[in-house]
Amino acid sequence: TALVVDGDTTCRVLEQLLLRSYGVQTHGVDNGRDAVALIASGVKFNLIIIDMILPVLNGLEIRDMGVHCKMLGVTACSGESERQAFLAAGVDVFIEKPLDPEHLVPILRELDG
Amino acid sequence: MDVVNQLQRQFIDYSASLHREGFLDDQFTQLQKLQDDNSPDFVVEVASLFFEDCEKLINNMARALEQQQGVDFKQVDASVHQLKGSSSSIGAMRVKDVCIAFRSFCEAQNREGCLRCLQQVTHEYSLLKNKLQTLFRLQQQILAAGGSIPVVE
């Protein structure tokens, strides 16, 4: 199961559809507050895909909630400083949008064991 | 059968022209491959979402750039950033490319440059919308004639 946290509707819908095409059940929220609430309610996720620019939440805050699953950061930013900031904020992998099979499939394979 | 073949040929040629002219890139092809019997109208629906997002973001940019008391370039940049993300996700290459230039002008706090980019992005969005609507009409005609949509690589 994957959680997609992206404030942009087009991106969130596409990211969820891509995951579903690989058989991954997904939840989608458009803001950090709803992501926090969903995680706090006890729903478990194997993978979180999170946009870099979100109000309320960043990767570290999710980590602070005891979430240890793989976190994949996605962003329209492409600079090295953004990459470092994103990684420092708690994501495991950083991808410049669009999320594509080339980057997603190895992660899904890894999670599949 | 002849009508279907003709329509399919038209569809392939039109798709190819959209890629050749830079309106769409490979990401759009990837999206078309995700379309299946479970989600037959997926690409049309996502394109509609993208158009709605575009209009909202372009309006936000225009309002922010109109401010007489001083432009909040961070606010403009936030909208451009979002549009860059959604345009790259759907494969709208020319819109995305304008956004890249637009962000540079936001960073430089260059209002004139931003206004030019706003004009360009509005123009590119309108062009893309018209062209995709033509493409989707061709799709509908093929399906109505009993044919299937060709996959264009």
Interface residues (C-beta under 8 A of the other chain):
Chain A: G7 D8 T9 T10 C11 V13 L14 E15 L17 L18 S21 D51 I53 T75 A76 C77 K97 P98 L99 D100 P101
Chain B: Q27 Q30 L31 L34 S39 F42 V46 L49 F50 E52 D53 A78 H81 Q82 K84 G85 S86 S88 S89 I90 G91
